[in-house]
Amino acid sequence: MPTPSANPEKEIEVVCAGAVKAIVSELARAFTQTNGTKVSLMFDRSGVVKARVLDGEIVDAVITTKAAIDELARHHKVALDSITTVAHSAIGVAIRTGASKPDIGSAAAFKRTLLNAKSIAHTMHGASGMYVPVLMERLGIAERMKPKTVTRPGGYIARVVASGEAEVAIQQIVELLAVPGVDLVGPLPDAIQKVFETAAGIFTATRQPAAAEALLRFLLAPAAAGVFREKGLEQVENR
């Protein structure tokens, strides 16, 4: 794939789900250094990103959940032939740095860990935040967990654990790893894991289609795979 010519006068605008802030920010900087095209990034919760676009916001590209991208394409906001899956993201558990790591090796062990915890934390919105209450119901412990659950509308919930407000954080691993002062215990067991697809698409109304396409190709390049792993994401092979 040829590298586009550097053009410092070009700038593209990209709106992204907050879950991918760490990875997209780093790779966007590298893209600008390599290609000379500036990237203006805007981050919000995945549901808000979708709503902003449906309400008429126009940028050049969007990176959010695959389900949201598909809906935007159905409303002709994103070009259908531009959609590509970028990464897979799993949910994990984090504790305050230095604390003893609990057993989450099986669904039963994870359930015991939650019941034994003094407090847990998750977001109210966002992909993982909406899954946690469903998971509590599935494990049969929803009512018992409510009195010791700390929530936030969105953002990096591990900050609540780093500050000592809660003992255990549950969120996508990519978001947990972005917070200093916490240790990743590991992913949820396979039996109760939920893997999210992150996808990208180019706006039908973009004024910079070539630059937007170049950015998406840059994100999917094999050279970026190591950055994805470091940030807690699994890069999807460029197809």
Buried (B, 14 or more C-beta within 10 A) or exposed (E): EEEBEEEEEBBBBBBBBBBBBBBBBBBBEBBBEBBBBBBEBEBBBBBBBBEBBEEEBEBBBBBBBBBBBBBBBEEEBBBEEBBBBBBBBBBBBBBBEEBEEBEBEEBEEBBBBBEEBEBBBBBBBBBBBBBBBEBBEEBEBBEEBEEBBBBBEBBBBBBBBBEEEBBBBBBBBBBBBBBEBBBBBBBBBEEBBBEBBBBBBBBBBBEBBBBBBBBBBBBBBEEBBEBBEEBBBBBBEBE
